[in-house]
């Protein structure tokens, strides 16, 4: 009986550890990065005549991509 309980406890701990150890780091930040990169592609492919707003939006999206990457890098190091 004690052996079964010990096996159950060790298995549960191993499962939690494996899930934590192999979980994707920062899935929300990586998801945001993917969406920003998609937005950049869409802005690059949009017609140019938007009164300068497309170009400004493209610059802001590029800035956001840099910031998200910097945030991921910072969090991975700390």
MARPAMAR-583212 format. One record per residue: residue in three letters; x, y, z of N, C-alpha, C in turn. Coordinates in nm, 2 decimals, padded with zeros to 4 digits, always signed. Layout:
N
residuo->Ala n_x->X n_y->Y n_z->Z ca_x->X ca_y->Y ca_z->Z c_x->X c_y->Y c_z->Z
...
REM end
This chain:
78
residuo->Unk n_x->+00.08 n_y->-00.12 n_z->+00.00 ca_x->+00.00 ca_y->+00.00 ca_z->+00.00 c_x->+00.09 c_y->+00.13 c_z->+00.00
residuo->Unk n_x->+00.19 n_y->+00.13 n_z->+00.09 ca_x->+00.28 ca_y->+00.25 ca_z->+00.09 c_x->+00.35 c_y->+00.26 c_z->-00.04
residuo->Unk n_x->+00.39 n_y->+00.15 n_z->-00.10 ca_x->+00.46 ca_y->+00.16 ca_z->-00.23 c_x->+00.37 c_y->+00.22 c_z->-00.34
residuo->Unk n_x->+00.24 n_y->+00.19 n_z->-00.34 ca_x->+00.15 ca_y->+00.24 ca_z->-00.43 c_x->+00.13 c_y->+00.39 c_z->-00.41
residuo->Unk n_x->+00.12 n_y->+00.43 n_z->-00.29 ca_x->+00.10 ca_y->+00.58 ca_z->-00.26 c_x->+00.23 c_y->+00.65 c_z->-00.30
residuo->Unk n_x->+00.35 n_y->+00.59 n_z->-00.27 ca_x->+00.47 ca_y->+00.66 ca_z->-00.31 c_x->+00.48 c_y->+00.67 c_z->-00.46
residuo->Unk n_x->+00.44 n_y->+00.56 n_z->-00.54 ca_x->+00.45 ca_y->+00.57 ca_z->-00.68 c_x->+00.35 c_y->+00.68 c_z->-00.73
residuo->Unk n_x->+00.23 n_y->+00.69 n_z->-00.67 ca_x->+00.14 ca_y->+00.79 ca_z->-00.72 c_x->+00.19 c_y->+00.93 c_z->-00.69
residuo->Unk n_x->+00.25 n_y->+00.95 n_z->-00.58 ca_x->+00.31 ca_y->+01.08 ca_z->-00.54 c_x->+00.42 c_y->+01.12 c_z->-00.64
residuo->Unk n_x->+00.51 n_y->+01.02 n_z->-00.66 ca_x->+00.62 ca_y->+01.05 ca_z->-00.75 c_x->+00.57 c_y->+01.07 c_z->-00.89
residuo->Unk n_x->+00.48 n_y->+01.00 n_z->-00.94 ca_x->+00.42 ca_y->+01.02 ca_z->-01.07 c_x->+00.36 c_y->+01.15 c_z->-01.09
residuo->Unk n_x->+00.28 n_y->+01.19 n_z->-00.99 ca_x->+00.22 ca_y->+01.32 ca_z->-00.99 c_x->+00.32 c_y->+01.43 c_z->-01.00
residuo->Unk n_x->+00.43 n_y->+01.42 n_z->-00.91 ca_x->+00.53 ca_y->+01.52 ca_z->-00.91 c_x->+00.60 c_y->+01.53 c_z->-01.04
residuo->Unk n_x->+00.63 n_y->+01.41 n_z->-01.10 ca_x->+00.70 ca_y->+01.40 ca_z->-01.23 c_x->+00.62 c_y->+01.47 c_z->-01.34
residuo->Unk n_x->+00.49 n_y->+01.45 n_z->-01.33 ca_x->+00.40 ca_y->+01.51 ca_z->-01.43 c_x->+00.40 c_y->+01.66 c_z->-01.43
residuo->Unk n_x->+00.39 n_y->+01.71 n_z->-01.31 ca_x->+00.39 ca_y->+01.85 ca_z->-01.29 c_x->+00.53 c_y->+01.91 c_z->-01.33
residuo->Unk n_x->+00.63 n_y->+01.84 n_z->-01.29 ca_x->+00.77 ca_y->+01.89 ca_z->-01.33 c_x->+00.78 c_y->+01.89 c_z->-01.48
residuo->Unk n_x->+00.74 n_y->+01.78 n_z->-01.55 ca_x->+00.75 ca_y->+01.77 ca_z->-01.69 c_x->+00.67 c_y->+01.88 c_z->-01.76
residuo->Unk n_x->+00.55 n_y->+01.91 n_z->-01.72 ca_x->+00.47 ca_y->+02.01 ca_z->-01.78 c_x->+00.54 c_y->+02.15 c_z->-01.76
residuo->Unk n_x->+00.59 n_y->+02.17 n_z->-01.64 ca_x->+00.65 ca_y->+02.30 ca_z->-01.62 c_x->+00.79 c_y->+02.31 c_z->-01.70
residuo->Unk n_x->+00.86 n_y->+02.21 n_z->-01.70 ca_x->+00.99 ca_y->+02.21 ca_z->-01.76 c_x->+00.98 c_y->+02.23 c_z->-01.91
residuo->Unk n_x->+00.88 n_y->+02.17 n_z->-01.98 ca_x->+00.87 ca_y->+02.17 ca_z->-02.12 c_x->+00.76 c_y->+02.27 c_z->-02.17
residuo->Unk n_x->+00.70 n_y->+02.34 n_z->-02.08 ca_x->+00.60 ca_y->+02.44 ca_z->-02.12 c_x->+00.67 c_y->+02.55 c_z->-02.21
residuo->Unk n_x->+00.59 n_y->+02.60 n_z->-02.30 ca_x->+00.64 ca_y->+02.71 ca_z->-02.39 c_x->+00.66 c_y->+02.83 c_z->-02.30
residuo->Unk n_x->+00.78 n_y->+02.89 n_z->-02.32 ca_x->+00.81 ca_y->+03.01 ca_z->-02.24 c_x->+00.73 c_y->+03.13 c_z->-02.30
residuo->Unk n_x->+00.66 n_y->+03.20 n_z->-02.22 ca_x->+00.59 ca_y->+03.32 ca_z->-02.26 c_x->+00.50 c_y->+03.31 c_z->-02.38
residuo->Unk n_x->+00.40 n_y->+03.22 n_z->-02.37 ca_x->+00.31 ca_y->+03.20 ca_z->-02.48 c_x->+00.23 c_y->+03.32 c_z->-02.52
residuo->Unk n_x->+00.20 n_y->+03.40 n_z->-02.43 ca_x->+00.12 ca_y->+03.52 ca_z->-02.46 c_x->+00.20 c_y->+03.63 c_z->-02.53
residuo->Unk n_x->+00.33 n_y->+03.64 n_z->-02.49 ca_x->+00.41 ca_y->+03.74 ca_z->-02.56 c_x->+00.45 c_y->+03.68 c_z->-02.70
residuo->Unk n_x->+00.47 n_y->+03.55 n_z->-02.71 ca_x->+00.50 ca_y->+03.50 ca_z->-02.84 c_x->+00.38 c_y->+03.51 c_z->-02.94
residuo->Unk n_x->+00.26 n_y->+03.49 n_z->-02.88 ca_x->+00.14 ca_y->+03.51 ca_z->-02.96 c_x->+00.12 c_y->+03.65 c_z->-03.01
residuo->Unk n_x->+00.15 n_y->+03.74 n_z->-02.92 ca_x->+00.14 ca_y->+03.89 ca_z->-02.95 c_x->+00.24 c_y->+03.92 c_z->-03.06
residuo->Unk n_x->+00.36 n_y->+03.86 n_z->-03.05 ca_x->+00.47 ca_y->+03.88 ca_z->-03.15 c_x->+00.42 c_y->+03.83 c_z->-03.29
residuo->Unk n_x->+00.36 n_y->+03.71 n_z->-03.29 ca_x->+00.31 ca_y->+03.65 ca_z->-03.42 c_x->+00.21 c_y->+03.75 c_z->-03.48
residuo->Unk n_x->+00.12 n_y->+03.80 n_z->-03.40 ca_x->+00.01 ca_y->+03.88 ca_z->-03.45 c_x->+00.07 c_y->+04.02 c_z->-03.50
residuo->Unk n_x->+00.16 n_y->+04.07 n_z->-03.43 ca_x->+00.23 ca_y->+04.19 ca_z->-03.48 c_x->+00.30 c_y->+04.17 c_z->-03.61
residuo->Unk n_x->+00.37 n_y->+04.05 n_z->-03.62 ca_x->+00.44 ca_y->+04.02 ca_z->-03.75 c_x->+00.33 c_y->+04.01 c_z->-03.86
residuo->Unk n_x->+00.22 n_y->+03.95 n_z->-03.83 ca_x->+00.11 ca_y->+03.94 ca_z->-03.93 c_x->+00.06 c_y->+04.08 c_z->-03.97
residuo->Unk n_x->+00.05 n_y->+04.16 n_z->-03.87 ca_x->+00.00 ca_y->+04.30 ca_z->-03.90 c_x->+00.10 c_y->+04.37 c_z->-03.99
residuo->Unk n_x->+00.23 n_y->+04.35 n_z->-03.96 ca_x->+00.33 ca_y->+04.42 ca_z->-04.04 c_x->+00.32 c_y->+04.37 c_z->-04.19
residuo->Unk n_x->+00.30 n_y->+04.24 n_z->-04.21 ca_x->+00.29 ca_y->+04.19 ca_z->-04.35 c_x->+00.17 c_y->+04.25 c_z->-04.41
residuo->Unk n_x->+00.06 n_y->+04.26 n_z->-04.34 ca_x->-00.06 ca_y->+04.32 ca_z->-04.40 c_x->-00.04 c_y->+04.47 c_z->-04.43
residuo->Unk n_x->+00.02 n_y->+04.54 n_z->-04.35 ca_x->+00.05 ca_y->+04.68 ca_z->-04.37 c_x->+00.15 c_y->+04.70 c_z->-04.49
residuo->Unk n_x->+00.24 n_y->+04.61 n_z->-04.50 ca_x->+00.34 ca_y->+04.62 ca_z->-04.61 c_x->+00.27 c_y->+04.59 c_z->-04.74
residuo->Unk n_x->+00.17 n_y->+04.51 n_z->-04.74 ca_x->+00.10 ca_y->+04.47 ca_z->-04.86 c_x->-00.02 c_y->+04.55 c_z->-04.90
residuo->Unk n_x->-00.06 n_y->+04.64 n_z->-04.81 ca_x->-00.17 ca_y->+04.73 ca_z->-04.83 c_x->-00.13 c_y->+04.84 c_z->-04.94
residuo->Unk n_x->-00.23 n_y->+04.89 n_z->-05.00 ca_x->-00.20 ca_y->+05.00 ca_z->-05.10 c_x->-00.14 c_y->+05.12 c_z->-05.03
residuo->Unk n_x->-00.05 n_y->+05.19 n_z->-05.10 ca_x->+00.03 ca_y->+05.29 ca_z->-05.04 c_x->-00.05 c_y->+05.42 c_z->-05.00
residuo->Unk n_x->-00.15 n_y->+05.46 n_z->-05.07 ca_x->-00.21 ca_y->+05.59 ca_z->-05.06 c_x->-00.31 c_y->+05.59 c_z->-04.94
residuo->Unk n_x->-00.26 n_y->+05.62 n_z->-04.82 ca_x->-00.34 ca_y->+05.62 ca_z->-04.70 c_x->-00.31 c_y->+05.75 c_z->-04.62
residuo->Unk n_x->-00.26 n_y->+05.85 n_z->-04.69 ca_x->-00.24 ca_y->+05.98 ca_z->-04.62 c_x->-00.12 c_y->+05.98 c_z->-04.52
residuo->Unk n_x->-00.03 n_y->+05.88 n_z->-04.54 ca_x->+00.08 ca_y->+05.87 ca_z->-04.44 c_x->+00.05 c_y->+05.78 c_z->-04.32
residuo->Unk n_x->-00.08 n_y->+05.74 n_z->-04.30 ca_x->-00.12 ca_y->+05.67 ca_z->-04.19 c_x->-00.07 c_y->+05.52 c_z->-04.19
residuo->Unk n_x->-00.06 n_y->+05.46 n_z->-04.31 ca_x->-00.01 ca_y->+05.33 ca_z->-04.32 c_x->+00.13 c_y->+05.32 c_z->-04.29
residuo->Unk n_x->+00.21 n_y->+05.42 n_z->-04.34 ca_x->+00.35 ca_y->+05.42 ca_z->-04.31 c_x->+00.38 c_y->+05.44 c_z->-04.16
residuo->Unk n_x->+00.30 n_y->+05.53 n_z->-04.10 ca_x->+00.31 ca_y->+05.56 ca_z->-03.95 c_x->+00.28 c_y->+05.43 c_z->-03.87
residuo->Unk n_x->+00.17 n_y->+05.37 n_z->-03.91 ca_x->+00.13 ca_y->+05.24 ca_z->-03.85 c_x->+00.23 c_y->+05.14 c_z->-03.86
residuo->Unk n_x->+00.29 n_y->+05.13 n_z->-03.98 ca_x->+00.40 ca_y->+05.03 ca_z->-04.00 c_x->+00.52 c_y->+05.06 c_z->-03.90
residuo->Unk n_x->+00.55 n_y->+05.18 n_z->-03.89 ca_x->+00.66 ca_y->+05.22 ca_z->-03.80 c_x->+00.63 c_y->+05.18 c_z->-03.65
residuo->Unk n_x->+00.50 n_y->+05.21 n_z->-03.61 ca_x->+00.46 ca_y->+05.18 ca_z->-03.48 c_x->+00.46 c_y->+05.03 c_z->-03.45
residuo->Unk n_x->+00.41 n_y->+04.95 n_z->-03.55 ca_x->+00.41 ca_y->+04.80 ca_z->-03.54 c_x->+00.56 c_y->+04.75 c_z->-03.53
residuo->Unk n_x->+00.65 n_y->+04.81 n_z->-03.61 ca_x->+00.79 ca_y->+04.77 ca_z->-03.60 c_x->+00.85 c_y->+04.80 c_z->-03.46
residuo->Unk n_x->+00.81 n_y->+04.92 n_z->-03.41 ca_x->+00.85 ca_y->+04.95 ca_z->-03.27 c_x->+00.80 c_y->+04.85 c_z->-03.17
residuo->Unk n_x->+00.67 n_y->+04.82 n_z->-03.19 ca_x->+00.61 ca_y->+04.72 ca_z->-03.09 c_x->+00.67 c_y->+04.58 c_z->-03.10
residuo->Unk n_x->+00.71 n_y->+04.54 n_z->-03.22 ca_x->+00.78 ca_y->+04.41 ca_z->-03.24 c_x->+00.91 c_y->+04.41 c_z->-03.16
residuo->Unk n_x->+00.99 n_y->+04.52 n_z->-03.18 ca_x->+01.11 ca_y->+04.54 ca_z->-03.11 c_x->+01.09 c_y->+04.53 c_z->-02.95
residuo->Unk n_x->+00.99 n_y->+04.60 n_z->-02.90 ca_x->+00.96 ca_y->+04.60 ca_z->-02.76 c_x->+00.92 c_y->+04.46 c_z->-02.71
residuo->Unk n_x->+00.84 n_y->+04.39 n_z->-02.78 ca_x->+00.79 ca_y->+04.26 ca_z->-02.74 c_x->+00.91 c_y->+04.16 c_z->-02.74
residuo->Unk n_x->+01.00 n_y->+04.17 n_z->-02.84 ca_x->+01.12 ca_y->+04.09 ca_z->-02.84 c_x->+01.21 c_y->+04.12 c_z->-02.72
residuo->Unk n_x->+01.22 n_y->+04.25 n_z->-02.70 ca_x->+01.31 ca_y->+04.29 ca_z->-02.58 c_x->+01.25 c_y->+04.24 c_z->-02.45
residuo->Unk n_x->+01.12 n_y->+04.24 n_z->-02.44 ca_x->+01.05 ca_y->+04.19 ca_z->-02.32 c_x->+01.07 c_y->+04.04 c_z->-02.30
residuo->Unk n_x->+01.06 n_y->+03.97 n_z->-02.41 ca_x->+01.08 ca_y->+03.82 ca_z->-02.40 c_x->+01.22 c_y->+03.80 c_z->-02.36
residuo->Unk n_x->+01.32 n_y->+03.86 n_z->-02.42 ca_x->+01.46 ca_y->+03.84 ca_z->-02.39 c_x->+01.49 c_y->+03.88 c_z->-02.25
residuo->Unk n_x->+01.43 n_y->+03.99 n_z->-02.20 ca_x->+01.46 ca_y->+04.03 ca_z->-02.06 c_x->+01.40 c_y->+03.93 c_z->-01.97
residuo->Unk n_x->+01.28 n_y->+03.88 n_z->-01.99 ca_x->+01.22 ca_y->+03.78 ca_z->-01.90 c_x->+01.29 c_y->+03.65 c_z->-01.90
residuo->Unk n_x->+01.34 n_y->+03.61 n_z->-02.02 ca_x->+01.42 ca_y->+03.49 ca_z->-02.03 c_x->+01.55 c_y->+03.49 c_z->-01.95
residuo->Unk n_x->+01.61 n_y->+03.61 n_z->-01.94 ca_x->+01.73 ca_y->+03.62 ca_z->-01.86 c_x->+01.72 c_y->+03.64 c_z->-01.71
residuo->Unk n_x->+01.60 n_y->+03.68 n_z->-01.67 ca_x->+01.57 ca_y->+03.71 ca_z->-01.53 c_x->+01.48 c_y->+03.61 c_z->-01.47
REM end
